[in-house]
Amino acid sequence: MSDYYELLGVTRVATGDEIKRAYRTAARKLHPDANNGDPATAERFKEVARAYEVLSDPDQRARYDRFGESGVGGAGAGAPFTGGLNDLFDAFFGGQNPFGGGARRPTGPPRGQDMEVVVDITFEQAVFGAVIPVTLRLPQRCDECNGTGAGAGTQPVTCADCNGRGQVQRVRQSLLGQMVSSAPCPRCNGLGRVVVTPCPMCRGEGRVTAEHTYQADVPAGVDSGSTLRLPGRGAAGPRGGGAGDLFVHLRVAAHERFRREGIDLVVDVPISIAQAALGTTLDLPTLDGDEELVIAAGTQPGREFTLRGRGVPRLQGRGRGDLRARLVVEVPTRLGDEEATLLRQLAELRGESVHPPDKGLFSRIKSAFS
């Protein structure tokens, strides 16, 4: 890891406020949500967060200034020498410090689950952006009890077994002496409070499952597989716990005329042999309206015309891609007698060899026996 001061862009004599401002600036720039989940940026974000964790704490900063990363337990550690012990406790004691130390598990209602949904949008909505409805069934706060889970006129009470801590401790003797372990209170399930009279609507859960519709902002330039994150729009937590996030996966419908190549749009423009040979002017439909397309005489099949700035907007950026119109010369498969005669005259003038005219079935049979 780089020097913590360099990561935050501050000097070694920076004040606490300067460090805080530098961290906020770097965090906004490097946050995964602002960088499409780029792995390198996400790793950089973690390094910046670690640097702020150390330098914002006077004791840790002093140890870092004197001993470097080894003085604060190395990269990713919360304090000197605790990283290895925490790994050991995870392996043998389920994450609990057998000597009673360590951070206390969080108490209170847990956060709700994150939810996912796939939504279909049109090609135009993906290109230009839109506000779309997102409808799904998910756990929501019970209005009858306001999320408490308690019946009318009652409130949850403090759990008598854990005194509201949500955890109970057990002490046992071992070869190392007394060992203390903590576990969620079985009576209140770690919530610290017990519902004596459950709400009849949610049965003490504090939430009910129902259909809900949110409005989601689709930015211009998204494509199939893009994901929108709606914070706090996921499942409500039980008994008043915070809501999770909602992840909206977008599926973009194909367009009848245009296809997408990166931020460019590509469209095939059919023209006749005569139009390609003699030239013409066409009205070319685009997503922004019709554009005049001038085709010079003698234009070859596959020729591409580029209309600048008529493509897909850059996602989280400026400008748009281009619209590329590719000419497709259509060869007629069925010709009238007059059309065939004119083409044969053209071939004769140009000295080109073509099949003789079809004389019909009976003529072919007669020729076969002559």
C-alpha positions in Angstrom: 0.0 0.0 0.0 1.2 3.6 -0.7 2.0 6.1 2.0 -1.3 7.0 3.8 -0.6 10.7 3.5 0.0 10.4 -0.2 -3.2 8.4 -0.7 -5.2 11.3 0.8 -3.1 14.0 -0.9 -2.2 15.7 2.4 1.1 16.6 4.1 2.4 14.9 7.2 1.5 18.0 9.3 -2.1 18.2 8.0 -4.8 18.9 10.6 -7.7 16.6 11.4 -10.1 18.8 9.4 -7.8 18.8 6.4 -7.5 15.0 6.5 -11.3 14.7 6.7 -11.9 17.0 3.8 -9.3 15.2 1.7 -10.9 11.9 2.5 -14.4 13.0 1.5 -13.1 14.3 -1.8 -11.3 11.1 -2.6 -14.2 8.9 -1.4 -16.7 10.7 -3.7 -14.3 10.3 -6.6 -13.4 6.6 -6.0 -16.7 5.2 -4.7 -17.7 2.0 -6.6 -21.1 3.4 -7.4 -19.5 6.3 -9.3 -17.1 4.0 -11.3 -19.3 1.2 -12.5 -17.8 -1.3 -10.1 -14.3 -1.0 -11.6 -12.1 -3.4 -9.5 -9.0 -1.3 -9.6 -10.9 1.8 -8.4 -12.7 -0.3 -5.7 -9.4 -1.4 -4.4 -8.1 2.2 -4.3 -11.3 3.2 -2.4 -10.5 0.6 0.2 -6.9 1.9 0.6 -8.1 5.5 1.0 -10.7 4.3 3.6 -7.9 2.5 5.5 -5.7 5.6 5.3 -8.4 7.8 6.8 -9.2 5.2 9.5 -5.6 5.4 10.7 -4.9 9.1 10.3 -8.2 10.3 11.8 -7.4 8.6 15.0 -4.6 10.5 17.0 -3.2 7.3 18.7 -3.1 5.3 15.5 -1.6 8.3 13.5 1.1 8.6 16.1 2.0 4.9 15.8 1.9 5.1 12.0 4.2 8.2 12.0 6.7 6.4 14.2 6.5 2.8 12.9 4.7 2.9 9.6 2.1 0.2 8.7 3.6 -2.2 11.1 2.7 0.1 14.0 -1.0 0.0 13.1 -1.2 -3.7 12.4 -0.6 -3.5 8.7 -3.0 -2.8 5.8 -6.6 -3.6 6.6 -6.1 -4.1 10.3 -8.0 -2.1 12.9 -5.3 -2.0 15.6 -1.8 -3.5 16.2 -1.6 -7.3 16.4 -5.4 -7.9 16.4 -5.7 -9.1 12.8 -4.1 -12.5 13.3 -6.0 -13.1 16.6 -9.3 -12.2 14.9 -8.7 -14.8 12.2 -7.9 -17.3 14.9 -11.1 -16.5 16.8 -13.1 -16.8 13.6 -11.7 -20.3 13.0 -12.1 -21.8 16.5 -14.6 -19.7 18.4 -17.1 -18.5 15.7 -15.7 -15.0 15.7 -15.9 -14.5 19.5 -12.9 -13.5 21.6 -12.7 -16.3 24.3 -11.2 -13.8 26.7 -14.2 -11.5 26.5 -12.6 -8.7 24.5 -13.3 -7.5 21.0 -16.1 -5.4 19.5 -19.7 -6.0 20.6 -22.1 -7.4 18.0 -24.6 -4.9 16.9 -28.0 -5.1 18.6 -31.4 -4.0 17.5 -33.6 -4.8 14.5 -31.5 -6.1 11.5 -31.5 -4.5 8.1 -33.8 -5.9 5.5 -32.6 -8.0 2.5 -31.4 -6.5 -0.8 -33.9 -7.2 -3.6 -33.3 -7.7 -7.3 -35.7 -7.3 -10.3 -35.3 -7.4 -14.1 -37.1 -4.7 -16.0 -37.6 -4.5 -19.8 -37.1 -1.1 -21.4 -37.3 0.1 -25.0 -34.3 0.9 -27.2 -35.1 4.6 -27.1 -35.4 4.6 -23.3 -31.9 3.1 -23.1 -30.5 5.7 -25.5 -32.1 8.8 -24.1 -32.8 7.8 -20.5 -36.2 7.7 -18.9 -38.1 7.4 -15.6 -39.6 3.9 -15.5 -41.9 2.2 -13.0 -40.5 -0.7 -11.1 -43.2 -3.0 -9.6 -42.4 -5.9 -7.3 -43.7 -7.7 -4.2 -41.5 -7.3 -1.1 -41.7 -7.0 2.7 -42.8 -3.5 3.7 -43.3 -1.8 7.0 -46.6 -2.7 8.6 -48.8 0.5 8.8 -51.0 -1.1 11.5 -48.2 -1.1 14.1 -45.8 1.4 12.4 -43.2 -1.4 12.1 -43.0 -2.2 15.9 -44.7 -5.5 15.6 -46.8 -4.7 18.8 -50.6 -4.7 18.9 -52.6 -1.5 19.3 -52.0 0.3 22.6 -48.9 -1.8 23.4 -45.2 -1.4 22.8 -42.3 -3.9 22.7 -40.7 -4.4 26.1 -37.0 -4.8 27.1 -35.9 -8.4 27.0 -35.5 -9.7 30.5 -32.9 -12.3 29.5 -30.4 -10.0 28.0 -31.5 -6.6 29.5 -31.9 -5.2 26.0 -28.4 -6.0 24.9 -29.5 -8.6 22.4 -26.7 -10.9 23.5 -26.1 -13.3 26.3 -22.7 -14.3 27.6 -21.6 -17.7 28.7 -18.6 -18.4 30.9 -16.8 -21.7 30.9 -13.6 -23.1 32.3 -10.8 -24.3 30.1 -7.1 -25.0 30.3 -6.5 -21.3 29.5 -8.8 -20.2 32.4 -12.2 -18.6 32.1 -13.4 -18.2 28.6 -16.4 -15.9 27.7 -18.4 -16.2 24.6 -21.4 -14.2 23.3 -24.3 -15.3 21.3 -27.6 -13.7 20.2 -30.3 -13.9 22.9 -32.6 -16.8 22.0 -35.6 -15.1 23.6 -35.5 -11.9 21.6 -33.5 -13.2 18.6 -30.8 -10.5 19.2 -33.3 -7.6 19.0 -33.1 -6.7 22.7 -36.9 -6.2 22.9 -39.8 -8.6 23.0 -43.3 -8.2 21.6 -45.8 -9.4 24.3 -49.0 -8.6 22.3 -48.3 -9.1 18.6 -49.9 -7.0 15.9 -52.7 -9.1 14.2 -51.8 -7.7 10.8 -48.1 -8.7 10.7 -48.1 -11.2 13.6 -45.3 -9.4 15.4 -43.0 -9.2 12.4 -43.4 -5.5 11.9 -43.7 -5.9 8.2 -46.0 -7.3 5.6 -45.4 -8.5 2.0 -47.2 -6.4 -0.6 -46.8 -5.1 -4.1 -45.2 -1.7 -4.5 -44.1 0.5 -7.4 -41.1 2.7 -7.4 -40.0 5.2 -10.0 -36.4 4.6 -11.2 -34.3 7.1 -13.2 -32.6 5.4 -16.1 -29.6 7.4 -17.3 -29.0 8.0 -21.0 -26.7 5.5 -22.6 -27.4 2.3 -20.6 -27.4 -1.1 -22.2 -28.7 -4.6 -21.5 -27.1 -5.9 -18.3 -26.8 -2.4 -16.7 -27.9 -2.3 -13.1 -29.5 0.5 -11.2 -29.1 0.7 -7.4 -32.0 2.2 -5.4 -30.8 2.6 -1.8 -33.4 1.8 0.8 -35.9 0.4 -1.7 -35.3 -3.2 -0.8 -37.1 -5.3 1.8 -38.0 -3.6 5.1 -36.2 -5.0 8.1 -38.2 -6.8 10.8 -39.5 -4.8 13.8 -38.5 -1.4 12.4 -35.1 -2.4 10.9 -33.8 -0.4 8.0 -34.6 -1.4 4.5 -32.2 -3.0 2.1 -31.4 -1.8 -1.4 -33.1 -2.6 -4.6 -31.0 -3.6 -7.7 -32.8 -3.1 -11.0 -31.3 -5.1 -13.9 -32.1 -3.6 -17.2 -33.0 -5.6 -20.4 -33.1 -3.5 -23.5 -35.4 -4.5 -26.4 -34.0 -4.8 -29.9 -34.9 -2.1 -32.4 -36.5 -2.9 -35.7 -34.0 -0.7 -37.6 -31.0 0.3 -35.5 -28.4 -1.9 -33.8 -25.8 -0.8 -31.3 -22.0 -1.1 -31.5 -20.6 0.4 -28.3 -21.9 4.0 -28.4 -22.4 4.0 -32.1 -25.7 3.2 -33.9 -25.6 1.3 -37.2 -28.4 1.2 -39.7 -28.6 -0.6 -43.1 -29.9 1.7 -45.9 -31.4 -0.3 -48.9 -31.0 1.3 -52.3 -31.6 0.0 -55.8 -29.0 -0.7 -58.5 -30.1 2.4 -60.4 -29.8 4.6 -57.3 -26.3 3.3 -56.6 -25.2 3.8 -60.2 -26.9 7.2 -60.9 -27.0 8.7 -57.4 -29.9 9.9 -55.3 -31.0 11.8 -52.2 -32.8 9.9 -49.4 -34.5 10.9 -46.1 -32.6 8.8 -43.5 -34.7 8.2 -40.3 -32.6 8.6 -37.1 -33.6 8.6 -33.4 -33.5 12.4 -33.5 -35.6 12.8 -36.7 -35.0 12.5 -40.4 -31.6 13.5 -42.0 -31.0 14.1 -45.7 -28.5 11.6 -47.1 -26.9 12.4 -50.5 -25.6 9.4 -52.4 -23.2 10.2 -55.2 -23.4 8.3 -58.6 -21.3 5.1 -58.6 -21.5 4.6 -54.8 -20.5 1.0 -54.0 -22.4 -1.5 -51.8 -21.2 -1.4 -48.2 -20.3 2.3 -48.3 -20.7 3.8 -44.9 -21.9 7.3 -44.2 -21.2 8.7 -40.7 -23.5 11.2 -39.0 -21.6 12.7 -36.0 -23.3 12.9 -32.7 -26.4 10.9 -33.7 -25.5 7.8 -31.7 -25.8 6.8 -28.0 -24.8 9.3 -25.2 -21.7 8.4 -23.2 -22.9 6.9 -19.9 -21.8 9.2 -17.1 -19.9 11.3 -19.6 -20.3 14.0 -22.3 -21.0 13.7 -26.0 -22.6 11.0 -28.1 -21.4 8.3 -30.5 -22.1 8.4 -34.2 -24.8 7.0 -36.5 -23.2 4.9 -39.2 -25.4 4.3 -42.3 -24.3 1.3 -44.4 -25.6 1.1 -48.0 -27.1 -2.2 -49.1 -27.7 -2.5 -52.8 -30.8 -4.6 -53.4 -30.7 -6.8 -56.5 -34.2 -7.5 -57.9 -35.1 -11.2 -57.9 -38.0 -10.9 -60.3 -38.1 -8.6 -63.4 -40.8 -7.8 -65.9 -40.1 -8.3 -69.6 -39.5 -4.6 -70.2 -37.1 -4.3 -67.2 -35.2 -7.4 -68.4 -34.9 -5.9 -71.9 -33.5 -2.7 -70.6 -31.0 -4.4 -68.5 -29.9 -6.6 -71.4 -29.4 -3.5 -73.5 -27.3 -2.0 -70.7 -25.2 -5.1 -70.5 -24.7 -5.1 -74.3 -23.6 -1.5 -74.3 -21.1 -2.3 -71.5 -19.9 -5.5 -73.1 -21.0 -7.7 -70.3 -22.0 -11.3 -70.7 -25.4 -12.3 -69.4 -27.7 -15.4 -69.7 -29.9 -15.4 -72.8 -33.6 -14.7 -72.2 -35.8 -17.5 -70.8 -37.9 -18.7 -73.7 -40.4 -20.7 -71.6 -40.9 -24.3 -70.8 -42.0 -25.5 -74.2 -39.1 -23.7 -76.0 -36.6 -25.4 -73.6 -38.2 -28.9 -74.3 -38.0 -28.3 -78.1 -34.4 -27.2 -77.9 -33.5 -30.3 -76.0 -34.8 -32.6 -78.9 -33.5 -30.5 -81.8 
